[in-house]
Amino acid sequence: MSILFRQYSSGSCQFYRHMSVVASILRYNEFGDPAKVLQIHQETMPDPGTGEVLIKTISAPINPADINTIQGKYPVRPEFPAVGGNECVGEVVAVGEQVTRLAIGDRIVPFASGLGTWRSHALYNETNLMKVPANIGIAEAATITVNPCTAYRMLKDFVNLKAGDSVIQNGANSACGQAIIQLCRAWGIHCVGIVRDRPEINLLRNYLKDLGAAEILTEEELRTTKIFKDGIFKKPKLALNCVGGKNALEISRHLDNHGIMVTYGGMSREPVTVPTASLIFKDLQFSGFWMTRWTKDNAKSSKRSEMFNELFGLIEKNAFKAPAHEMISFTDYVTAVTNALSIQGFVGKKFLFKF
């Protein structure tokens, strides 16, 4: 593909136009199995309008929520024809008039959800994009807006955590779990992670401890552990739950008085059950978190920029990295979405489209 840019002047404003840019777009016209309902379409891109920029996508991840949306199982139901994906990292290749914050060559990520990022090129309003530092890795940038932000907000917004405090989480090997572990390490918080037992449990334990986990326990070990009772770690003030069912019940039993459990997923598809005694005698609180809602409610809040600045700073200091992942060609999307539905291996590997 060749791109020709022409520069025009309009007062003090400069803008650019492009020619012959054909985008490959992964669309679907009905809910169902992603491998069956997704199809690649070709579309010639128009010139950027006022306040718009044209971006060339570098990489875009496949998140569980993306798959659930295509299946019709997610609370957000797009209008058809719909484009998959909520995250990406791209490069600005053309800008329209009155674009002031972005320039050609800038690397960007979406600053809004529901834009449909599984496409080789896209026109976005400048206000829906955020410039990212050029020295941030592709995988780190492509995956920054969902799991790291979810981890950050859950650790910041429910309990006033201090260095030396403890947090317990299940699904510790998930992409969000890996982000939680790394943020806890950066802030001096002890993170105890719970995972399902498996043949390669020692490899997984070592991997997550290398990320910064204070301890990794299997679900069976959790039932008998004395690490909190014996004072090895303080009783957790915060429990983070993405599994539900008996697993969530077990981690709630280790919470300190007045502790809070935050549920952000339900991989077991079983409800969170709460013993009456936990509510009355321990005064535990149970809450939920959805990053999409937080983003909508805080679209203009300074908390967003503060959060991203801190996350980018940690990445630049090599104190935070992308989850275990694999790059896969955009044209091989059937394999990518199929693998995303049936992740194998000891850690929650993320699949990222490369363009």
Beta strands, then each sheet from edge to edge (+ up, - down):
strand 1: 6-10
strand 2: 13-17
strand 3: 22-28
strand 4: 39-44
strand 5: 52-62
strand 6: 82-83
strand 7: 89-95
strand 8: 107-110
strand 9: 121-125
strand 10: 129-131
strand 11: 166-170
strand 12: 190-195
strand 13: 215-218
strand 14: 238-241
strand 15: 260-263
strand 16: 285-288
strand 17: 325-329
strand 18: 350-354
sheet 1: 1+ 2-
sheet 2: 4+ 3- 6+
sheet 3: 9+ 5- 7+ 8- 10+
sheet 4: 9+ 5- 18+ 17+
sheet 5: 13+ 12+ 11+ 14+ 15+ 16+
end
